[in-house]
Amino acid sequence: MAVTANIHEAKTTLSKLIERALAGEEVIIAKAGKPTVRLVPVEKPVVVDRAAIMGKYAGRMILSDDWEDPVFDAEMERKWFGDDEVAPVHAAEDGKPFKR
């Protein structure tokens, strides 16, 4: 059953209207007799189990034996970021320490 309340009534009985919405009732707030807002409960966020997601790839991912070797890390960094030894200065950076 839908419950309709005007704005003034909704201000004075907000707690009760929230309880009714949480109980599954449809709560509508009207302005000048016209339905304006529907009060509904917020859905609980879905919790993602990342370990379970990664676990489905068990036995399917093949890493080279040297994937933890520092030489491998340097090679991957070179492939990702290029051969530049010095990172370029961003437009907002002048290389000077920040002073107040």
N, C-alpha and C positions, 0 to 999 in steps of 0.2 A: 504494500500500500504506500503510495507516495504522500509525503508530508510537504506542505507548502507553507512557508513563513515569509512575512514581509521583512524588510531590512531591520526595522526597529525591533520586531519580535525576535529576529535572529540574533541581534546584539544582546538582548537580555537573556536569551535561553540557548546561547551557543553551545555550552557544555552538553546540554540535553540533546541538541540536534546532532552533535558529533557522536554521542553514544548511539543514537538511532541509526546514523549512517554506518557506524562500525558494526552494528547488529544486522546490517544488510538492507535496511529500509532506504528508499530513494528519498533524499531530502533536497528540496528545491527552494531557493531563496528568490523572492520576487521583488520587483521595484515597480511601484504604482500598479500592482496587480498583474504585471507581466513577468513570467518566469525569466530570470536573468542568470542565475548561477546554480549549478548542481553540486552538492556537497558529497564527495565520495572519498573512501579511504585510499590512502597511498599504498600501492602494491609493494610488498617486501622485495628488496633487491635479490636477484638470483646470485647465489654464491657459486663461484666457479672453482672446482677442485683442480688446480693446475697440475698437481702431481698425477692425478688420474688421467688427465689429457696427455701428458708426456708419457705416461706408462703405456699408452696404447701404441707407442712407437718402439717399445722394447724389442730388440732383435732386428729392427728394420733399418736403424741408422748405423752406418759404418763410418768410423773415424780412422784416420791413418794412425799408425803407431806413434808418430812423433807430434801429435796434435798439441801436446802440452810443452813441447820443446820451445825455448825462447827464440830460436832461429825461425821456427814456424810462425811465432807471434809477430816477429819483425817482418817476415814476408807477407803475412796477411795484412798488417798495418800498411805496408807499402802498396799493396794492391787496392786497399780501400781508400787510402788517403793520398796516394801519389808519392812521388820521390822528394817533395819539398821537405828540407830539413827544418825550416823555420815556418811556423804557421803565419799566414798573412794577418796583418793588423786590421781589425774591423774599423769601420768608419767612426764608430763611437769611441774607439780606443786610440790614444796617442802614445801609448807605451810608458807614460808617466804615472807614478803612484797617485792615488786619489788623495787630495788634501781638502780639508774643510775650511 
